[in-house]
Amino acid sequence: MNWRPADLSNIELYSMILGRRTRDIPSLDGMPILRRVTLTILNLRLASTMPGALRRLLTRAVS
């Protein structure tokens, strides 16, 4: 009967994009350059091992 939701406004969660804790949801533009380059390289390596049809399907889903 006396339940109230907890105030979580002061809680910071770890962001995999920024590599640190944050209260806001970050965009990819805020990602450190080294993390961006690493992600791009990993995506290129992964993409080269995928069948072409799967790559096209994933590309369409992201765009």
Backbone torsions as a table, in degrees:
resi	resn	phi	psi	omega
1	MET	NA	-36.4	-178.1
2	ASN	-99.8	18.3	-176.8
3	TRP	-69.5	136.0	173.5
4	ARG	-133.3	143.5	178.1
5	PRO	-65.6	146.5	179.0
6	ALA	-71.7	143.1	176.5
7	ASP	-81.8	110.6	-178.3
8	LEU	-105.5	14.7	-176.4
9	SER	-65.7	-21.5	179.6
10	ASN	-94.8	4.5	-178.3
11	ILE	-89.0	129.5	176.3
12	GLU	-108.2	129.2	177.8
13	LEU	-100.8	153.9	179.4
14	TYR	-76.0	128.1	179.0
15	SER	-98.9	122.2	176.1
16	MET	-69.3	-25.4	179.5
17	ILE	-72.1	-48.8	-176.9
18	LEU	-85.7	-24.5	-177.3
19	GLY	77.7	24.5	178.2
20	ARG	-157.4	174.0	178.2
21	ARG	-78.7	144.6	179.9
22	THR	-153.0	153.9	175.9
23	ARG	-91.2	-23.5	-176.3
24	ASP	-99.3	156.2	173.8
25	ILE	-82.0	117.2	-175.4
26	PRO	-81.1	158.4	171.9
27	SER	-99.0	166.3	179.0
28	LEU	-66.3	-22.3	177.9
29	ASP	-66.2	-25.5	-180.0
30	GLY	-83.9	-2.9	-177.9
31	MET	-70.2	136.4	176.4
32	PRO	-58.0	146.7	-173.9
33	ILE	-59.0	-40.6	-179.2
34	LEU	-63.8	-40.5	178.4
35	ARG	-66.5	-38.4	179.0
36	ARG	-64.3	-44.4	179.6
37	VAL	-64.4	-43.7	179.1
38	THR	-61.0	-44.8	178.8
39	LEU	-61.6	-41.3	178.8
40	THR	-63.4	-44.5	179.6
41	ILE	-63.1	-44.5	178.9
42	LEU	-62.8	-40.2	178.3
43	ASN	-63.8	-40.3	179.7
44	LEU	-66.0	-42.0	178.8
45	ARG	-64.8	-43.3	-179.7
46	LEU	-66.5	-41.8	-178.6
47	ALA	-63.0	-35.3	-178.1
48	SER	-69.8	-18.8	179.7
49	THR	-95.5	-7.6	-178.9
50	MET	-86.0	149.2	171.9
51	PRO	-64.1	149.8	-176.7
52	GLY	-56.8	-40.8	-178.7
53	ALA	-63.3	-40.5	179.5
54	LEU	-67.4	-40.2	177.5
55	ARG	-60.2	-45.4	179.8
56	ARG	-63.7	-40.8	179.2
57	LEU	-62.2	-45.6	179.7
58	LEU	-67.5	-37.4	178.7
59	THR	-63.3	-41.8	178.2
60	ARG	-66.3	-37.6	-178.8
61	ALA	-67.0	-33.9	-178.0
62	VAL	-79.4	-33.9	-176.7
63	SER	-77.8	NA	NA
